[in-house]
Amino acid sequence: GPMGEDQETDFSSTDGAELIAKEPEVYPIDQFMNNTEIWVFNTTQPDPPNCKKDKSKSMTQTATSFVRSHVKNGNIIEENLVGNFTYFNDKEKVYDGIYISGESSGVYAEHLYYVSEDKKCGLFQVFAHVNDKTTIWRDVRVSGRPEEGVPLELNCTKEFDEYVKLVNATSKSPYTSECQ
């Protein structure tokens, strides 16, 4: 297309599950990620890394810099990443996704498609290149450290659970209170 046009990626036929919400709302990803730490609380990713979290470093109008870490064999592995804000839902000019390059597990895009009223729980659709194939999974992510015995907002977990049932996926929680 003409110069300056965003490269078009078709995210419409993504993973066999149309979002349950009738009118898709748009949730600003910059606001959700602008937090000290965001933990992956539940995921349909096959063999997910343990204790995966993002720590915000800095943010501009168009991008976010963050440290993504996980625990492997008792060691904390950290990666410095940049996410360039993008629109998954074009109708609203609200950034609801990021493009990432150079992420070691192959993740190249993430779409924030639900945020709970209390802004603590977010649902993400994650796109990765794994062994020359595009793999898509979904995460429940929690802003700030998940509190023992405090359940996440019901709508957030319900939407995720319905998706898991719908596509017959397996979900597991890579988070425990021992996570660093």
Contact map, one row per residue, 1 for C-alpha under 8 A:
111010000000000000000000000000000000000000000000000000000000000000000000000000000000000000000000000000000000000000000000000000000000000000000000000000000000000000000000000000000000
111110000000000000000000000000000000000000000000000000000000000000000000000000000000000000000000000000000000000000000000000000000000000000000000000000000000000000000000000000000000
111110000000000000000000000000000000000000000000000000000000000000000000000000000000000000000000000000000000000000000000000000000000000000000000000000000000000000000000000000000000
011111000000000000000000000000000000000000000000000000000000000000000000000000000000000000000000000000000000000000000000000000000000000000000000000000000000000000000000000000000000
111111100000000000000000000000000000000000000000000000000000000000000000000000000000000000000000000000000000000000000000000000000000000000000000000000000000000000000000000000000000
000111110000000000000000000000000000000000000000000000000000000000000000000000000000000000000000000000000000000000000000000000000000000000000000000000000000000000000000000000000000
000011111000000000000000000000000000000000000000000000000000000000000000000000000000000000000000000000000000000000000000000000000000000000000000000000000000000000000000000000000000
000001111100000000000000000000000000000000000000000000000000000000000000000000000000000000000000000000000000000000000000000000000000000000000000000000000000000000000000000000000000
000000111110000000000000000000000000000000000000000000000000000000000000000000000000000000000000000000000000000000000000000000000000000000000000000000000000000000000000000000000000
000000011111100000000000000000000000000000000000000000000000000000000000000000000000000000000000000000000000000000000000000000000000000000000000000000000000000000000000000000000000
000000001111110000000000000000000000000000000000000000000000000000000000000000000000000100000000000000000000000000000000000000000000000000000000000000000000000000000000000000000000
000000000111110000000000000000000000000000000000000000000000000000000000000000000000000000000000000000000000000000000000000000000000000000000000000000000000000000000000000000000000
000000000111111100000000000000000000000000000000000000000000000000000000000000000000000000000000000000000000000000000000000000000000000000000000000000000000000000000000000000000000
000000000011111110000000000000000000000000000000000000000000000000000000000000000000000000000000000000000000000000000000000000000000000100000000000000000000000000000000000000000000
000000000000111111000000000000000000000000000000000000000000000000000000000000000000000000000000000000000000000000000000000000000000000100000000000000000000000000000000000000000000
000000000000111111000000000000000000000000000000000000000000000000000000000000000000000000000000000000000000000000000000000000000000000000000000000000000000000000000010000000000000
000000000000011111100000000000000000000000000000000000000000000000000000000000000000000000000000000000000000000000000000000000000000000000000000000000000000000000100110000000000000
000000000000001111110000000000000000000000000000000000000000000000000000000000000000000000000000000000000000000000000000000000000000000000000000000000000000000000000000000000000000
000000000000000011111101000000000000000000000000000000000000000000000000000000000000000000000000000000000000000000000000000000000000000000000000000000000000000000000000000000000000
000000000000000001111100000000000000000000000000000000000000000000000000000000000000000000000000000000000000000000000000000000000000000000000000000000000000001000000000000000000000
000000000000000000111111100000000000000000000000000000000000000000000000000000000000000000000000000000000000000000000000000000000000000000000000000000000000000000000000000000000000
000000000000000000111111000000000000000000000000000000000000000000000000000000000000000000000000000000000000000000000000000000000000000000000000000000000000000000000000000000000000
000000000000000000001111100000000000000000000000000000000000000000000000000000000000000000000000000000000000000000000000000000000000000000000000000000000000000000000000000000000000
000000000000000000101111110000000000000000000000000000000000000000000000000000000000000000000000000000000000000000000000000000000000000000000000000000000000000000000000000000000000
000000000000000000001011111000000000000000000000000000000000000000000000000000000000000000000000000000000000000011000000000000000000000000000000000000000000000000000000000000000000
000000000000000000000001111100000000000000000000000000000000000000000000000000000000000010010101000000000000000011000000000000000000000000000000000000000000000000000000000000000000
000000000000000000000000111110000000000000000000000000000000000000000000000000000000000000000111000000000000000111100000000000000000000000000000000000000000000000000000000000000000
000000000000000000000000011111110000000000000000000000000000000000000000000000000000000000000111000000000000000100000000000000000000000000000000000000000000000000000000000000000000
000000000000000000000000001111111000000000000000000000000000000000000000000000000000100000000011110000000000000100000000000000000000000000000000000000000000000000000000000000000000
000000000000000000000000000111111100000000000000000000000010000100000000000000000000100000000011000000000000000000000000000000000000000000000000000000000000000000000000000000000000
000000000000000000000000000111111110000000000000000000000000000000000000000000000000000000000000000000000000000000000000000000000000000000000000000000000000000000000000000000000000
000000000000000000000000000111111110000000000000000000000000000000000000000000000000000000000000000000000000000000000010010000000000000000000010000000000000000000000000000000000000
000000000000000000000000000011111110010000000000000000010000000000000000000000000000000000000000000000000000000000000000000000000000000000000010000000000000000000000000000000000000
000000000000000000000000000001111111000000000000000000010010000000000000000000000000000000000000000000000000000000000000000000000000000000000000000000000000000000000000000000000000
000000000000000000000000000000111111110000000000000000110000000000000000000000000000000000000000000000000000000000000000000000000000000000000011000000000000000000000000000000000000
000000000000000000000000000000000111110000000000000000110000000000000000000000000000000000000000000000000000000000000000000000000000000000000011000000000000000000000000000000000000
000000000000000000000000000000000011111000000000000011110000000000000000000000000000000000000000000000000000000000000000000000000000000000000011100000000000000000000000000000000000
000000000000000000000000000000001011111100000000000011100000000000000000000000000000000000000000000000000000000000000000000000000000000000001111100000000000000000000000000000000000
000000000000000000000000000000000000111110000000001111000000000000000000000000000000000000000000000000000000000000000000000000000000000000001111110000000000000000000000000000100000
000000000000000000000000000000000000011111100000001110000000000000000000000000000000000000000000000000000000000000000000000000000000000000111100000000000000000000000000000011100000
000000000000000000000000000000000000001111100000000000000000000000000000000000000000000000000000000000000000000000000000000000000000000000111100000000000000000000000000000011100000
000000000000000000000000000000000000000111110000000000000000000000000000000000000000000000000000000000000000000000000000000000000000000000111000000000000000000000000000001111100000
000000000000000000000000000000000000000111111001000000000000000000000000000000000000000000000000000000000000000000000000000000000000000011110000000000000000000000000000001111000000
000000000000000000000000000000000000000001111100000000000000000000000000000000000000000000000000000000000000000000000000000000000000000011100000000000000000000000010000111100000000
000000000000000000000000000000000000000000111111000000000000000000000000000000000000000000000000000000000000000000000000000000000000000111100000000000000000000000000000001000000000
000000000000000000000000000000000000000000011111000000000000000000000000000000000000000000000000000000000000000000000000000000000000000000000000000000000000000000000000000000000000
000000000000000000000000000000000000000000001111100000000000000000000000000000000000000000000000000000000000000000000000000000000000000000000000000000000000000000000000000000000000
000000000000000000000000000000000000000000101111110000000000000000000000000000000000000000000000000000000000000000000000000000000000000000000000000000000000000000000000000001000000
000000000000000000000000000000000000000000000011111100000000000000000111000000000000000000000000000000000000000000000000000000000000000000000000000000000000000000000000000001000000
000000000000000000000000000000000000000000000001111100000000000000000111000000000000000000000000000000000000000000000000000000000000000000000000000000000000000000000000000001100000
000000000000000000000000000000000000001100000000111110000000000000001110000000000000000000000000000000000000000000000000000000000000000000000000000000000000000000000000000001110011
000000000000000000000000000000000000001100000000111111000000000000011110000000000000000000000000000000000000000000000000000000000000000000000000000000000000000000000000000001100000
000000000000000000000000000000000000111100000000001111100000000000011100000000000000000000000000000000000000000000000000000000000000000000000000000000000000000000000000000000000000
000000000000000000000000000000000000111000000000000111110000000001111000000000000000000000000000000000000000000000000000000000000000000000000000000000000000000000000000000000000000
000000000000000000000000000000000011110000000000000011111000000001110000000000000000000000000000000000000000000000000000000000000000000000000000000000000000000000000000000000000000
000000000000000000000000000000001111100000000000000001111110000111100000000000000000000000000000000000000000000000000000000000000000000000000000000000000000000000000000000000000000
000000000000000000000000000000000000000000000000000000111110000111100000000000000000000000000000000000000000000000000000000000000000000000000000000000000000000000000000000000000000
000000000000000000000000000000000000000000000000000000011111000111000000000000000000000000000000000000000000000000000000000000000000000000000000000000000000000000000000000000000000
000000000000000000000000000001000100000000000000000000011111111110000000000000000000000000000000000000000000000000000000000000000000000000000000000000000000000000000000000000000000
000000000000000000000000000000000000000000000000000000000111111100000000000000000000000000000000000000000000000000000000000000000000000000000000000000000000000000000000000000000000
000000000000000000000000000000000000000000000000000000000011111000000000000000000000000000000000000000000000000000000000000000000000000000000000000000000000000000000000000000000000
000000000000000000000000000000000000000000000000000000000011111100000000000000000001100000000000000000000000000000000000000000000000000000000000000000000000000000000000000000000000
000000000000000000000000000000000000000000000000000000000011111110000000000000000111100000000000000000000000000000000000000000000000000000000000000000000000000000000000000000000000
000000000000000000000000000001000000000000000000000000011111011111000000000000000111100000000000000000000000000000000000000000000000000000000000000000000000000000000000000000000000
000000000000000000000000000000000000000000000000000000011110001111100000000000011110000000000000000000000000000000000000000000000000000000000000000000000000000000000000000000000000
000000000000000000000000000000000000000000000000000001111100000111110000000000011110000000000000000000000000000000000000000000000000000000000000000000000000000000000000000000000000
000000000000000000000000000000000000000000000000000001111000000011111000000001111000000000000000000000000000000000000000000000000000000000000000000000000000000000000000000000000000
000000000000000000000000000000000000000000000000000111100000000001111100000001111000000000000000000000000000000000000000000000000000000000000000000000000000000000000000000000000000
000000000000000000000000000000000000000000000000001111000000000000111110000111100000000000000000000000000000000000000000000000000000000000000000000000000000000000000000000000000000
000000000000000000000000000000000000000000000000111110000000000000011111000111000000000000000000000000000000000000000000000000000000000000000000000000000000000000000000000000000000
000000000000000000000000000000000000000000000000111100000000000000001111111110000000000000000000000000000000000000000000000000000000000000000000000000000000000000000000000000000010
000000000000000000000000000000000000000000000000110000000000000000000111111110000000000000000000000000000000000000000000000000000000000000000000000000000000000000000000000000000000
000000000000000000000000000000000000000000000000000000000000000000000011111000000000000000000000000000000000000000000000000000000000000000000000000000000000000000000000000000000000
000000000000000000000000000000000000000000000000000000000000000000000011111100000000000000000000000000000000000000000000000000000000000000000000000000000000000000000000000000000000
000000000000000000000000000000000000000000000000000000000000000000000011111110000000000000000000000000000000000000000000000000000000000000000000000000000000000000000000000000000000
000000000000000000000000000000000000000000000000000000000000000000001111011111000000000000000000000000000000000000000000000000000000000000000000000000000000000000000000000000000001
000000000000000000000000000000000000000000000000000000000000000000001111001111100000000000000000000000000000000000000000000000000000000000000000000000000000000000000000000000000000
000000000000000000000000000000000000000000000000000000000000000000111100000111110000000000000000000000000000000000000000000000000000000000000000000000000000000000000000000000000000
000000000000000000000000000000000000000000000000000000000000000000111000000011111000000000000000000000100000000000000000000000000000000000000000000000000000000000000000000000000000
000000000000000000000000000000000000000000000000000000000000000011110000000001111100000000000000000000000000000000000000000000000000000000000000000000000000000000000000000000000000
000000000000000000000000000000000000000000000000000000000000000011110000000000111110000000000000000111100000000000000000000000000000000000000000000000000000000000000000000000000000
000000000000000000000000000000000000000000000000000000000000001111000000000000011111000000000000000110000000000000000000000000000000000000000000000000000000000000000000000000000000
000000000000000000000000000000000000000000000000000000000000001111000000000000001111100000000000011110000000000000000000000000000000000000000000000000000000000000000000000000000000
000000000000000000000000000000000000000000000000000000000000011100000000000000000111110000000000011100000000000000000000000000000000000000000000000000000000000000000000000000000000
000000000000000000000000000011000000000000000000000000000000011100000000000000000011111000000011111000000000000000000000000000000000000000000000000000000000000000000000000000000000
000000000000000000000000000000000000000000000000000000000000000000000000000000000001111100000011111000000000000000000000000000000000000000000000000000000000000000000000000000000000
000000000000000000000000000000000000000000000000000000000000000000000000000000000000111111001111100000000000000000000000000000000000000000000000000000000000000000000000000000000000
000000000010000000000000000000000000000000000000000000000000000000000000000000000000011111000011100000000000001000000000000000000000000000000000000000000000000000000000000000000000
000000000000000000000000010000000000000000000000000000000000000000000000000000000000001111110001000000000000000000000000000000000000000000000000000000000000000000000000000000000000
000000000000000000000000000000000000000000000000000000000000000000000000000000000000001111111000000000000000000000000000000000000000000000000000000000000000000000000000000000000000
000000000000000000000000000000000000000000000000000000000000000000000000000000000000000011111000000000000000000000000000000000000000000000000000000000000000000000000000000000000000
000000000000000000000000010000000000000000000000000000000000000000000000000000000000000011111100000000000000000000000000000000000000000000000000000000000000000000000000000000000000
000000000000000000000000000000000000000000000000000000000000000000000000000000000000001001111110000000000000000000000000000000000000000000000000000000000000000000000000000000000000
000000000000000000000000011100000000000000000000000000000000000000000000000000000000001000011111000000000000000000000000000000000000000000000000000000000000000000000000000000000000
000000000000000000000000001111000000000000000000000000000000000000000000000000000000111100001111110000000000000000000000000000000000000000000000000000000000000000000000000000000000
000000000000000000000000011111000000000000000000000000000000000000000000000000000000111110000111110000000000001110000000000000000000000000000000000000000000000000000000000000000000
000000000000000000000000000010000000000000000000000000000000000000000000000000000000111100000011111000000000111100000000000000000000000000000000000000000000000000000000000000000000
000000000000000000000000000010000000000000000000000000000000000000000000000000000011110000000011111100000000111000000000000000000000000000000000000000000000000000000000000000000000
000000000000000000000000000000000000000000000000000000000000000000000000000000000011110000000000111110000001110000000000000000000000000000000000000000000000000000000000000000000000
000000000000000000000000000000000000000000000000000000000000000000000000000000001111000000000000011111100011100000000000000000000000000000000000000000000000000000000000000000000000
000000000000000000000000000000000000000000000000000000000000000000000000000000001110000000000000001111100011000000000000000000000000000000000000000000000000000000000000000000000000
000000000000000000000000000000000000000000000000000000000000000000000000000000001000000000000000000111110101000000000000000000000000000000000000000000000000000000000000000000000000
000000000000000000000000000000000000000000000000000000000000000000000000000000101000000000000000000111111111000000000000000000000000000000000000000000000000000000000000000000000000
000000000000000000000000000000000000000000000000000000000000000000000000000000000000000000000000000001111110000000000000000000000000000000000000000000000000000000000000000000000000
000000000000000000000000000000000000000000000000000000000000000000000000000000000000000000000000000000111110000000000000000000010100000000000000000000000000000000000000000000000000
000000000000000000000000000000000000000000000000000000000000000000000000000000000000000000000000000001111111000000000000000000011100000000000000000000000000000000000000000000000000
000000000000000000000000000000000000000000000000000000000000000000000000000000000000000000000000000110111111110000000000000001111000000000000000000000000000000000000000000000000000
000000000000000000000000000000000000000000000000000000000000000000000000000000000000000000000000001111100111110000000000000001111000000000000000000000000000000000000000000000000000
000000000000000000000000000000000000000000000000000000000000000000000000000000000000000000000000111100000011111000000000000001110000000000000000000000000000000000000000000000000000
000000000000000000000000000000000000000000000000000000000000000000000000000000000000000000000000111000000011111100000000000111100000000000000000000000000000000000000000000000000000
000000000000000000000000000000000000000000000000000000000000000000000000000000000000000100000001110000000000111110000000000111000000000000000000000000000000000000000000000000000000
000000000000000000000000001110000000000000000000000000000000000000000000000000000000000000000001100000000000011111100000011110000000000000000000000000000000000000000000000000000000
000000000000000000000000111000000000000000000000000000000000000000000000000000000000000000000001000000000000001111100000011110000000000000000000000000000000000000000000000000000000
000000000000000000000000111000000000000000000000000000000000000000000000000000000000000000000000000000000000000111110000011100000000000000000000000000000001000000000000000000000000
000000000000000000000000001000000000000000000000000000000000000000000000000000000000000000000000000000000000000111111011111000000000000000000000000000000001000000000000000000000000
000000000000000000000000000000000000000000000000000000000000000000000000000000000000000000000000000000000000000001111111110000000000000000000000000000001011000000000000000000000000
000000000000000000000000000000000000000000000000000000000000000000000000000000000000000000000000000000000000000000111111000000000000000000000000000000001000000000000000000000000000
000000000000000000000000000000000000000000000000000000000000000000000000000000000000000000000000000000000000000000011111100000000000000000000000000000001000000000000000000000000000
000000000000000000000000000000010000000000000000000000000000000000000000000000000000000000000000000000000000000000111111110000000000000000000010000000000000000000000000000000000000
000000000000000000000000000000000000000000000000000000000000000000000000000000000000000000000000000000000000000000111111110000000000000000000111000000010000000000000000000000000000
000000000000000000000000000000000000000000000000000000000000000000000000000000000000000000000000000000000000000000110111111000000000000000011110000000011001000000000000000000000000
000000000000000000000000000000010000000000000000000000000000000000000000000000000000000000000000000000000000000111110011111100000000000000011110000000000001000000000000000000000000
000000000000000000000000000000000000000000000000000000000000000000000000000000000000000000000000000000000000000111100000111110000000000001111000000000000001000100000000000000000000
000000000000000000000000000000000000000000000000000000000000000000000000000000000000000000000000000000000000011111000000011111000000000001111000000000000000000000000000000000000000
000000000000000000000000000000000000000000000000000000000000000000000000000000000000000000000000000000000000011110000000001111100000000111100000000000000000000000000000000000000000
000000000000000000000000000000000000000000000000000000000000000000000000000000000000000000000000000000000011111000000000000111110000000111100000000000000000000000000000000000000000
000000000000000000000000000000000000000000000000000000000000000000000000000000000000000000000000000000000011110000000000000011111000011110000000000000000000000000000000000000000000
000000000000000000000000000000000000000000000000000000000000000000000000000000000000000000000000000000001111100000000000000001111100011100000000000000000000000000000000000000000000
000000000000000000000000000000000000000000000000000000000000000000000000000000000000000000000000000000000111000000000000000000111111111000000000000000000000000000000000000000000000
000000000000000000000000000000000000000000000000000000000000000000000000000000000000000000000000000000001100000000000000000000011111111000000000000000000000000000000000000000000000
000000000000000000000000000000000000000000000000000000000000000000000000000000000000000000000000000000000000000000000000000000001111100000000000000000000000000000000000000000000000
000000000000000000000000000000000000000000000000000000000000000000000000000000000000000000000000000000000000000000000000000000001111110000000000000000000000000000000000000000000000
000000000000000000000000000000000000000000000000000000000000000000000000000000000000000000000000000000000000000000000000000000001111111000000000000000000000000000000000000000000000
000000000000000000000000000000000000000000000000000000000000000000000000000000000000000000000000000000000000000000000000000000111101111100000000000000000000000000000000000000000000
000000000000000000000000000000000000000000000000000000000000000000000000000000000000000000000000000000000000000000000000000000111100111110000000000000000000000000000000000000000000
000000000000011000000000000000000000000000001000000000000000000000000000000000000000000000000000000000000000000000000000000011110000011111000000000000000000000000000000000000000000
000000000000000000000000000000000000000000111000000000000000000000000000000000000000000000000000000000000000000000000000000011100000001111100000000000000000000000000000000000000000
000000000000000000000000000000000000000000111000000000000000000000000000000000000000000000000000000000000000000000000000001111000000000111110000000000000000000100000000000000000000
000000000000000000000000000000000000000111111000000000000000000000000000000000000000000000000000000000000000000000000000001111000000000011111000000000000000000000000000000000000000
000000000000000000000000000000000000000111100000000000000000000000000000000000000000000000000000000000000000000000000000111100000000000001111100000000000001100100000000000000000000
000000000000000000000000000000000000011111000000000000000000000000000000000000000000000000000000000000000000000000000000111100000000000000111110000000000000000000000000000000000000
000000000000000000000000000000000000011110000000000000000000000000000000000000000000000000000000000000000000000000000001110000000000000000011111110000000000000000000000000000000000
000000000000000000000000000000011011111000000000000000000000000000000000000000000000000000000000000000000000000000000011110000000000000000001111110000000000000000000000000000000000
000000000000000000000000000000000011111000000000000000000000000000000000000000000000000000000000000000000000000000000001000000000000000000000111110000000000000000000000000000000000
000000000000000000000000000000000000111000000000000000000000000000000000000000000000000000000000000000000000000000000000000000000000000000000111111000000000000000000000000000000000
000000000000000000000000000000000000001000000000000000000000000000000000000000000000000000000000000000000000000000000000000000000000000000000111111101000000000000000000000000000000
000000000000000000000000000000000000000000000000000000000000000000000000000000000000000000000000000000000000000000000000000000000000000000000000111111000000000000000000000000000000
000000000000000000000000000000000000000000000000000000000000000000000000000000000000000000000000000000000000000000000000000000000000000000000000011111000000000000000000000000001000
000000000000000000000000000000000000000000000000000000000000000000000000000000000000000000000000000000000000000000000000000000000000000000000000001111100000000000000000000000000000
000000000000000000000000000000000000000000000000000000000000000000000000000000000000000000000000000000000000000000000000000000000000000000000000011111110000000000000000000000000000
000000000000000000000000000000000000000000000000000000000000000000000000000000000000000000000000000000000000000000000000000000000000000000000000000011111100000000000000000000000000
000000000000000000000000000000000000000000000000000000000000000000000000000000000000000000000000000000000000000000000001100000000000000000000000000001111101100000000000000000000000
000000000000000000000000000000000000000000000000000000000000000000000000000000000000000000000000000000000000000000011100100000000000000000000000000000111111100000000000000000000000
000000000000000000000000000000000000000000000000000000000000000000000000000000000000000000000000000000000000000000000000000000000000000000000000000000111111110000000000000000000000
000000000000000000000000000000000000000000000000000000000000000000000000000000000000000000000000000000000000000000010000000000000000000000000000000000001111111000000000000000000000
000000000000000000000000000000000000000000000000000000000000000000000000000000000000000000000000000000000000000001110000111000000000000000010000000000011111111100000000000000000000
000000000000000000000000000000000000000000000000000000000000000000000000000000000000000000000000000000000000000000000000000000000000000000010000000000011111111110000000000000000000
000000000000000000000000000000000000000000000000000000000000000000000000000000000000000000000000000000000000000000000000000000000000000000000000000000000111111111000000000000000000
000000000000000000010000000000000000000000000000000000000000000000000000000000000000000000000000000000000000000000000000000000000000000000000000000000000011111111100000000000000000
000000000000000000000000000000000000000000000000000000000000000000000000000000000000000000000000000000000000000000000000001000000000000001010000000000000001111111110000000000000000
000000000000000000000000000000000000000000000000000000000000000000000000000000000000000000000000000000000000000000000000000000000000000000000000000000000000111111111000000000000000
000000000000000000000000000000000000000000000000000000000000000000000000000000000000000000000000000000000000000000000000000000000000000000000000000000000000011111111100000000000000
000000000000000010000000000000000000000000000000000000000000000000000000000000000000000000000000000000000000000000000000000000000000000000000000000000000000001111111110000000000000
000000000000000000000000000000000000000000010000000000000000000000000000000000000000000000000000000000000000000000000000000000000000000000000000000000000000000111111111111000000000
000000000000000000000000000000000000000000000000000000000000000000000000000000000000000000000000000000000000000000000000000000000000000000000000000000000000000011111111100000000000
000000000000000010000000000000000000000000000000000000000000000000000000000000000000000000000000000000000000000000000000000000000000000000000000000000000000000001111111100000000000
000000000000000110000000000000000000000000000000000000000000000000000000000000000000000000000000000000000000000000000000000000000000000000000000000000000000000000111111100000000000
000000000000000000000000000000000000000000000000000000000000000000000000000000000000000000000000000000000000000000000000000000000000000000000000000000000000000000011111110000000000
000000000000000000000000000000000000000000010000000000000000000000000000000000000000000000000000000000000000000000000000000000000000000000000000000000000000000000011111111000000000
000000000000000000000000000000000000000000010000000000000000000000000000000000000000000000000000000000000000000000000000000000000000000000000000000000000000000000010001111100000000
000000000000000000000000000000000000000001111000000000000000000000000000000000000000000000000000000000000000000000000000000000000000000000000000000000000000000000010000111110000000
000000000000000000000000000000000000000001110000000000000000000000000000000000000000000000000000000000000000000000000000000000000000000000000000000000000000000000000000011111000000
000000000000000000000000000000000000000111100000000000000000000000000000000000000000000000000000000000000000000000000000000000000000000000000000000000000000000000000000001111110000
000000000000000000000000000000000000000111100001111100000000000000000000000000000000000000000000000000000000000000000000000000000000000000000000000000000000000000000000000111110000
000000000000000000000000000000000000001111000000011100000000000000000000000000000000000000000000000000000000000000000000000000000000000000000000000000000000000000000000000011111010
000000000000000000000000000000000000000000000000001000000000000000000000000000000000000000000000000000000000000000000000000000000000000000000000000000000000000000000000000011111110
000000000000000000000000000000000000000000000000000000000000000000000000000000000000000000000000000000000000000000000000000000000000000000000000000100000000000000000000000000111110
000000000000000000000000000000000000000000000000000000000000000000000000000000000000000000000000000000000000000000000000000000000000000000000000000000000000000000000000000000011111
000000000000000000000000000000000000000000000000001000000000000000000010000000000000000000000000000000000000000000000000000000000000000000000000000000000000000000000000000000111111
000000000000000000000000000000000000000000000000001000000000000000000000000100000000000000000000000000000000000000000000000000000000000000000000000000000000000000000000000000000111
